[in-house]
């Protein structure tokens, strides 16, 4: 039975989807920088946290075969809340690094599984008309969740650091975030409609059948025309951005003597987690609107340039090391605006490539390669930043934009 009460659960469901992803990808980087890890260490450790999203298509059939989507959503939200609390409570221990990484790994797997269940439940719980109606709502509240996690939570941690030690400040912040996840789980336990019948075996596809379907999806994926160039595009389009994103916030937090901007944690939360996310959202909206008017082919190269050229602002920031927050915020906004605009080309190419047989499953494999393309370059970004310094590192990132240009020229974009 479809529900017509999507306004009660769609916003909070996608807010809850954003929180753990941003905690794993952003909060971990800022927290480990505050806790004294080197750039090489934090980049390597946190890049490995992408792995659950890389291998997500492998276990997604189990989410379909076992229990209901509603059960997975509620269970994962409780698990994520427990993992956040686990990170918080290990920070003052002698084994804090190993312990916190273990809980971040648990959170990452919970978040990836939650993504699978939430997106599936969105289709099951809403009529086709309401799915179209709420698509903007889900995107908006996912972005609000991103701003809350990268902005509000980081700012809170920065404020608490003025009164407490760094481990205690992050412990309080993460416990509050864990409480929010648990409250969301309680809310969803009451408000999510029961649209699945887990007691009826006839409505469930067996695990063997689902795995067989997955192997068939792989066959369809790898037999698509232009698969080699498409794979190169998926893996290397974001090669420079994967390195930049991993080091942008540590660069802002490092001291002037270390080549950074020596900003406070709260200031970084506002600059990157609020101003930056708003720029990213604006760029995506502009990109989507222009493509809807003129088509992807018309805006392909302007988007490639938009995602690449603004990386130069970090070369300027590393060279000038300005203290004026208007300059710093403007540079962050410009880079994120260009990234949001340019990333539209990447996202729409994946949609175009996935069209045809088993389009939904093929698209999930595309997103797995997308995650792999972020994971591997991020691993060595910190080592390069430590070895070369931020100025040389960001110059190298700009040089890597040639890789983006090359793989973008290899793929074919349809006229329509």
N, C-alpha and C positions, 0 to 999 in steps of 0.2 A: 504494500500500500504506500503510495507516494504521499508526502506531507506538504501542506501549504503553509507551514510555519517555519520556513527556512530563515526568516529574519531573526528568529530566536537562537539559532545554533550555527548558521553559516559564519557570521562574523567572529564568534568566539572560537570556533573550530580552527579557522585559518590564522587567527591570532596565536592560538596554541601551537599551530604547526610552525610558525616563524620562530617562536621563543627558543626551542632547543637547538634548531639549526644555527641561529645566530650566536647562541651561547657556545656551541662547539667551534664555530668558525671565527668568531670575533672576540667574545669575552675571554676565551682561552689564551689568545695571543696577547691581549692587553694585560691579563692577570699574570701570565708568565714573564712578561717584560717587567712588570712591577716587582715580581718576586726575584728578579736578578738573573734569569737565564740569559745566555748569549743569544744573539740573533740566529746563529747556526743551530743551536739546540732547540729553540722554540719553533723555528720554521720546520725543522725535520719532524719534531714530535707532533705538531698540530697538523701538518700536511697529511700524515698517516690517518688522521681522523676522517679524511674524505673517503676512505676505503668502503665503509658501509654503503655509500651512495654509488660507488663504482660497481659493487657486486649485488646491488639491490634487485636487479631482475632475476637473479638466481633463486632467491627465496620468496619472491613475490607470489609464486604459485601456491606456497604453503599458506599464505594469508588468505587466499581465495578458498583453499580446501579445508582449513581448520578453523572452527569457531565462526563467529560473524564479524563483519567489519566493525560493528558497534563494540563488540567485546575487545577487539584489538585496539581500538581507539582509547577506550577507558583504561585498559591494562597498560598501554604504552605511556599514557599521560601520568599514571601513578608511578611507573618505572622511571620516567624522566624526572619527576619530582624527587624521587628517592636518590637518583644519581646526582642531581644538583646538590642535595643535602650531603651526599657522600663526599663530593668535592670540597664543600665548605668545611666539613668536620675533619678532613685530613690535613688542612693547610698549616696547622700548628704542630704537626707531628714531624719526627725526624725523617720519616719516609714519605713526606708530603708529595714529592714529585711522582713517584711510582703510584701512590694511592690515587692522586688526582687524575693522572692519565688513565688509570683503570676505570675510574668512574666516568671520565669523558668518553672513553670507548663505549661503555655501556649506554651512555646518553646518545651517542652517535647512532648506534644500532637501533635504539628505541625510536629516535627521531626518523630514521629512514623507514622503519616499519610503520610508524605513524603516518608518514607521507602516503604510503601505499594504501593503507586502510582509509584515510581521510578522503583521498581522491576517489576511491571506489565508492565510499559511502555517499559522497556528493551526488553521484549518478543514481545510486539506488534510492536515496531519500527524497529526491526532487523530480518532479515531472520535467519533460524536455523544455517546456515553456519556462519553468522556474530555473532550470539550469542556465538558460541564456540570461534570465533576469538577474541572477545573483553572481554572474561571472565577474562583474565589476566590483561587487561587494567583497568577494573572496580575495581578489587582488589587492583591494584597498586595505583590508584588515591584515593581510599578510605584511604589507608595507608598514602599517601602524605597529605591528608586532616587531618588525625590524627596527623601527625608530625607537620603540620602547626599550629593546634589548641593547642595541648599540649606542643609544643616546641616554635615555633616562637611567638605566641600570648602571652604565659606566659613570655617568655624572654622580650618581649616588655613591658609588665606590670611591670616587675622587673626594667627595665631601667627607666621607667617613674617615678617609686617610688623614685628615687634618686633626682628628680627635683620637684615633686609634692607630695601632700598628697596621702595616699592609696586610698581613695574614688575617687579622681580626676584622679589618674593614671588608675584605673580600668574603670572609665567612658570613658576616651579617648580610651582605648584599645577596649572596647566593642562597642563603636560607630564606630570605624574603622572596626570591625568585622561585624557589622550590615550593613555598607556600602558595604562590600564585598558580603554579601548575596543578597542585593538589586541589585547589578551589575550582579550577577549570574542570578537572576530572569529576568533581562532585556535581558541578552544574550540568555537565554533559550526561552524567548518569541519570539525571532527572529529565533533561530536555531533549536528548537525542531520540528520535522516533524509533520504534522497534519495527523495522521494515523487512527484516530477514527472519526466516524460520530455520533455526539451526537444528531442529529435531527431525527435519525431513530429509533423509539421505538422497532422495531423488532429485532434490534441488541443489545438491552439492556434487561437484565434479571431483572424481578421485585424484589422489596425488599423482599416480602414474600417468593418468590422462593429461594432467596439467603439465607435468614434466615433458611428456611427449609433445605437447603444444609448444612448450618453450623451445625445444630442439627444432621444431618446425619453424618457429619464429626466427631462430638463428639462420636457418637455411634461406628463408626469405630475405633476411637482412643482408647476408653476404652474397646473395645472387643479384642484388639490385644493380642496375647500370651505373657505372661511375663510382663503384664502391671504394676503390683505392683512393681516389682523390677526395671523396666525401669523408673517409676516415682521417686522412691527413688534415682536412679542414676542421673536423670535430676536435682533433687532438691538439692542433697547433694554432688555431685562430686566436686563442687566448693565452698564447705562450708568454708574451710580455706582461699581460695583465695579471696572470697567475703569480708572477714574481713580484710585481708592484704591490698587489693587494696584500701579500704576506708581510711586506716590510713597511707599508705606509704608516701604520700606527706605531710600531716600534721606533721608526724614524722620528715621529713627532714627540715621543716620550724620552728618547735618549738625550743626554746632556749636550751642550754646545761643544764641549771638548771631544765627545764621541762622534761629532758630526751631525747631531740631531737638532731639534728645535727646542728641546727642554720645556715642553708644555706639561701642565698638570694633567692628571687623569681625567678630571672633570672637563677640562678645556678640550681634550681630545674627543671625549664623548659628545660634546656639542658640535665640534668641527666636523668630525668624520661620521658620527652616528646620527646627527640631526641635519645639519646643513648638507652633508654629503648624500645622505639617503634621499632627501628632498630633491637634490639635483638629479640623482639617479632616476627617481620616479618621473620627474619632469621630462627627462631625456627619453624615457621609454614611451611616455604618452605622446610626445611630439613625433617620435619615430613611427609609432603605430598609426597615428593620424595621417602622416604623409604617405606611408605605404598604402593605406586604404584609398587614398586619392589617386596616386600615380603608379602604384605597383612597386614591388621590391627591386626589379631590375633598374628602374629609374633612379633609385636612391642607394643602390648597392655601394658604389665607390664613395659617395659622400659619407656613408655610414662607416665604411672601413677607415677613412681618414679621421672621422670623428672619434673613433675608439682608440686611435693611435697617436695623433698629434698632441692632444692635451697631456700626454705623459711627460711632455717637456716641462710642465710646471714643476714637477718634482726635481728636475735638474736645477731649475732656478732656485727652488726652496733650499736644496742642499748646498748650492753655491752661495746664496745671499744670507741664508739663515735669518730671515726677518723675524722680528718680535711683534710686528704690527698684526693683530688678529684679523683685521679687515683684509689684509693681503693674503694671509694664510687661508682664511675661510673662502675667499674668492677663488684661490687656486684649487682648493678641494672641490668647491662647487662646480668649477669649470671642468675639471677632470672627470667627475662623476656624471655631470650632464652629458659629456661626450661619450662616456662609457655606456650610459643608459640608452642614448640615441643609437650608438653603433651596435650594441648588443641585440637590438631589434633585428638586424640582418642575420645574426647567428641563430636566434630563436626561430625566425621564420624559415630559414633554410632547413632546420631540423624538421619543422612541420611539413615542408614541401617534400623533403626526402622520405619521410615516413608514410606519405600517402600511398594508398593501394592496399594490397593484401596485408592483413594483420597490422593495420596502421598504429593502433594504440600500443601494442606490444613492441613493434619496431621502434616507436618513439621512445619507449622506456630504455631500450638499448642505446639509442642515440644519447640520452641524458647520462647514461653510465659512462660512455666515452667522453662526454663533456666533463664529468667529474674527474675522470682519469687525467684529462688535459689540464686540470687545475692542480691535481695532487702532485704529479711528478715534478713540474717546474718549481713548485713551492718548496719542495724538499731541499733544494740546493740554494734557494734564494738567500737564506740567512748566512750560509757559508760565504757566498760571494760578497754580501754586504760587509761581513766581518773582515774579509781578506782585502777588499778593495777600498772600503769606505763608501759612504752613501752617495757621494757625488759621482764616483766612477760607476757604482752599481746602477744608479738611475740612468746614467748615460748608456750603459749596456742595455738596459731595458728598452730604451728608445731605439737602439740599434736592432734589437730583436723584433721591432715592428715590421722589419723587412720580411720576416717569416710570415706574419699576418698577411702582408700584401701578396706574397707568393701563393699561399694556399687559397687565398680568396680569388686569385686569377685562375686557379686550376679547375674550380667547380663551375658548372653551367647553371645559369639562372633562367627560368622560363620567361617568355615575354609577358605572359599574363600573370 
